[in-house]
């Protein structure tokens, strides 16, 4: 008669399982959980800045190493779709491609495609990596982050000045001139608005310390794996250091003709 009583032990077990699921899936616990599992000591924090998350995390990790707060740092991000191959409803004027194809910097570029994956890099001070005999894929000699506040058409719109400023600052911190840069791994979402603004921002930044034109390769790993959101920058960095290691510039997929809205000649 009435509702059956649930044994107290079963209730406690269910509560514990729910709590463990929370810890295992809540993003605020990710960094400290990884540090606990791997026995890593030092700063362990979760960064959330949307699709720049892993880039900001890598910058913060490098600064932490320079300050001596840690000896090795793991930095990256993830965007995992469930189920993995899930579609989306196209909205006219939205950021997603109507045909599910991402064409970065192409004349037919019409939107981005979601990706699903995780990207992470391990950072150490160069002298420590050399002393430890580590395989060094690349050396990060400078980085910068910024935010352009309201200097753009809308919250989700990119701005030329903000992008130009942070790229020029990264060059300055690295002590390099733009003329020495031969490959750019771009954000490259293949959106109608984003790609032209990104190249304009790059052009302005490169004019700060360089005069050459038509010499630097441009690409986006998003044509291969889609947009990983929080893991996007780390994925692009991994692609770039592998390109340097193998001395091969990977081709950009789905590219047939340059976007006429982009002033590539300049």
For each residue, the residues with C-beta under 8 A, 3 or more apart:
1:
2:
3:
4:
5:
6: 10 11
7: 10 11
8: 11 12
9: 12 13
10: 6 7 13 14
11: 6 7 8 14 15
12: 8 9 15 16
13: 9 10 16 17
14: 10 11 17 18
15: 11 12 18 19
16: 12 13 19 20
17: 13 14 20 21
18: 14 15 21 22
19: 15 16 22 23
20: 16 17 23 24
21: 17 18 24 25
22: 18 19 25 26 29
23: 19 20 26 29 33
24: 20 21 29 33
25: 21 22
26: 22 23 29 30
27: 30 46 48
28: 46
29: 22 23 24 26 32 33 46
30: 26 27 33 34 46
31: 34 35 44 45 46
32: 29 35 36 44 45 46
33: 23 24 29 30 36 37
34: 30 31 37 38 40 44 74
35: 31 32 38 39 40 41 42 44
36: 32 33 39
37: 33 34
38: 34 35 74
39: 35 36
40: 34 35 44 70 72 74
41: 35 70
42: 35 64 69 70 71 73
43: 64 69 70
44: 31 32 34 35 40
45: 31 32 60
46: 27 28 29 30 31 32
47: 53 54 56 57 60 77
48: 27 53 230
49: 52 53 56
50: 53 229 230
51: 187 227 229 230 232 233
52: 49 55 56 145 232 233
53: 47 48 49 50 56 57 77 229 230 231 233
54: 47 57 58 75 76 77 119 120 230 231 232 233 234 235
55: 52 58 59 145 232 233 234 237
56: 47 49 52 53 59 60 145 233
57: 47 53 54 60 61 75 76 77 234
58: 54 55 61 62 75 76 121 123 140 143 233 234 237
59: 55 56 62 63 143 144 145
60: 45 47 56 57 63 64 75
61: 57 58 64 65 73 74 75 123
62: 58 59 65 66 73 123 140 143
63: 59 60 66 67
64: 42 43 60 61 67 69 70 73
65: 61 62 68 69 70 71 73 123 124 125
66: 62 63 125
67: 63 64
68: 65
69: 42 43 64 65
70: 40 41 42 43 64 65 73
71: 42 65 124 125 128
72: 40 122 123 124 128
73: 42 61 62 64 65 70 122 123 124
74: 34 38 40 61 120 121 122 123
75: 54 57 58 60 61 120 121 123 234
76: 54 57 58 118 119 120 121 231 234
77: 47 53 54 57 118 119 120 228 229 230 231 232 233 234
78: 117 118 119 228 230 231
79: 114 115 116 117 227 228 229 230 231 232
80: 84 116 117 118
81: 84 85 86 114 116
82: 86
83: 86
84: 80 81 116
85: 81
86: 81 82 83
87: 100
88: 96 114
89:
90: 94 96 97 98
91: 94 96
92:
93:
94: 90 91 111
95: 111 112 156 189 191
96: 88 90 91 111 112 113 114
97: 90 100 101 102 103 110 111 112 113 190
98: 90 110 111
99: 110
100: 87 97 113
101: 97 113 254
102: 97 109 111 112 113 189 190 222 223 226 227 254
103: 97 106 108 109 110 190 223 254 255
104: 109 186 188 189 190 195 219 220 222 223 252 254 255
105: 109 186 188 190 195 199 218 220 252 255 258 259 262
106: 103 109 190 254 255 256 257 258 259
107: 256 257 258 259 260
108: 103 256 257
109: 102 103 104 105 106 190 191 192 195 259
110: 97 98 99 103 190 192
111: 94 95 96 97 98 102 189 190 191 192
112: 95 96 97 102 189 190 191 222 226 227
113: 96 97 100 101 102 190 222 226 227
114: 79 81 88 96 226 227 229
115: 79 222 225 226 227 228 229
116: 79 80 81 84 226 228
117: 78 79 80 225 228 231 235
118: 76 77 78 80 231
119: 54 76 77 78 228 231 232 234 235 237 238
120: 54 74 75 76 77 231 234
121: 58 74 75 76 234 237 238
122: 72 73 74
123: 58 61 62 65 72 73 74 75 140
124: 65 71 72 73 128 129 132 134
125: 65 66 71 128 129
126: 129 130 136 139
127: 130 131
128: 71 72 124 125 131 132
129: 124 125 126 132 134 136
130: 126 127 133 134 136
131: 127 128
132: 124 128 129
133: 130
134: 124 129 130
135:
136: 126 129 130 139
137: 241 242 244 245
138: 240 241 244 245
139: 126 136
140: 58 62 123 143
141: 174 175 176
142: 170 171 172 173 174 175 176
143: 58 59 62 140 170 173 174
144: 59 166 167 169 170 173
145: 52 55 56 59 166
146: 162 165 166 169
147: 162
148: 151 152 159 161 162 165
149:
150:
151: 148 159 161 162
152: 148 155 157 158 159 162
153: 157 159
154: 157
155: 152
156: 95
157: 152 153 154 193
158: 152 162 163 193 194 197 198 201
159: 148 151 152 153 162 163 197 201
160: 163 164 197 200 201 204
161: 148 151 164 165 201 204
162: 146 147 148 151 152 158 159 165 166 201
163: 158 159 160 166 167 197 198 201 202 205
164: 160 161 167 168 200 201 202 204 205 208
165: 146 148 161 162 168 169 205
166: 144 145 146 162 163 169 170
167: 144 163 164 170 171 201 202 205 206
168: 164 165 171 172 204 205 208 209
169: 144 146 165 166 172 173
170: 142 143 144 166 167 173 174
171: 142 167 168 174 176 177 178 181 205 208 209
172: 142 168 169 175 209
173: 142 143 144 169 170
174: 141 142 143 170 171
175: 141 142 172
176: 141 142 171 180 181 209
177: 171 180 209 210
178: 171 181 205 206 207 208 209 210 212
179: 209 210 211 212 215
180: 176 177
181: 171 176 178 184 206 210 216
182: 215 216 217
183: 216 217 218 219 240 243 244 249
184: 181 202 216 217 218 219
185: 219 220 221 236 237 239 240
186: 104 105 198 199 202 218 219 220 236
187: 51 194 198 220 232
188: 104 105 195 198 218 219 220 221 222 223
189: 95 102 104 111 112 194 195 220 222 227
190: 97 102 103 104 105 106 109 110 111 112 113 194 195 220 222 223
191: 95 109 111 112 194 195
192: 109 110 111 195 261
193: 157 158 196 197
194: 158 187 189 190 191 197 198
195: 104 105 109 188 189 190 191 192 198 199 259 261 262
196: 193 199 200 259 261 262
197: 158 159 160 163 193 194 200 201
198: 158 163 186 187 188 194 195 201 202
199: 105 186 195 196 202 203 218 262 263 264
200: 160 164 196 197 203 204 262 263
201: 158 159 160 161 162 163 164 167 197 198 204 205
202: 163 164 167 184 186 198 199 205 206 218
203: 199 200 206 207 263 266
204: 160 161 164 168 200 201 207 208
205: 163 164 165 167 168 171 178 201 202 208
206: 167 178 181 202 203 209 210 216
207: 178 203 204 210 211
208: 164 168 171 178 204 205
209: 168 171 172 176 177 178 179 206
210: 177 178 179 181 206 207
211: 179 207
212: 178 179 215 216
213: 265 266
214: 264 265
215: 179 182 212
216: 181 182 183 184 206 212
217: 182 183 184 249
218: 105 183 184 186 188 199 202 252
219: 104 183 184 185 186 188 223 239 249 250 252
220: 104 105 185 186 187 188 189 190 223 236 252
221: 185 188 224 225 235 236 239 250
222: 102 104 112 113 115 188 189 190 225 226 227 232
223: 102 103 104 188 190 219 220 252 253 254 255
224: 221 250 253
225: 115 117 221 222 228 235
226: 102 112 113 114 115 116 222
227: 51 79 102 112 113 114 115 189 222 232
228: 77 78 79 115 116 117 119 225 231 232 235
229: 50 51 53 77 79 114 115 232
230: 48 50 51 53 54 77 78 79
231: 53 54 76 77 78 79 117 118 119 120 228 234 235
232: 51 52 54 55 77 79 119 187 222 227 228 229 235 236
233: 51 52 53 54 55 56 58 77 236 237
234: 54 55 57 58 75 76 77 119 120 121 231 237 238
235: 54 117 119 221 225 228 231 232 238 239
236: 185 186 220 221 232 233 239 240
237: 55 58 119 121 185 233 234 240 241
238: 119 121 234 235 241 242
239: 185 219 221 235 236 242 243 250
240: 138 183 185 236 237 243 244
241: 137 138 237 238 244 245
242: 137 238 239 245 246
243: 183 239 240 246 247 248 249 250
244: 137 138 183 240 241 247
245: 137 138 241 242
246: 242 243
247: 243 244
248: 243
249: 183 217 219 243
250: 219 221 224 239 243
251: 255
252: 104 105 218 219 220 223 255
253: 223 224
254: 101 102 103 104 106 223
255: 103 104 105 106 223 251 252
256: 106 107 108
257: 106 107 108
258: 105 106 107 262 264
259: 105 106 107 109 195 196 262
260: 107
261: 192 195 196
262: 105 195 196 199 200 258 259
263: 199 200 203 266
264: 199 214 258
265: 213 214
266: 203 213 263
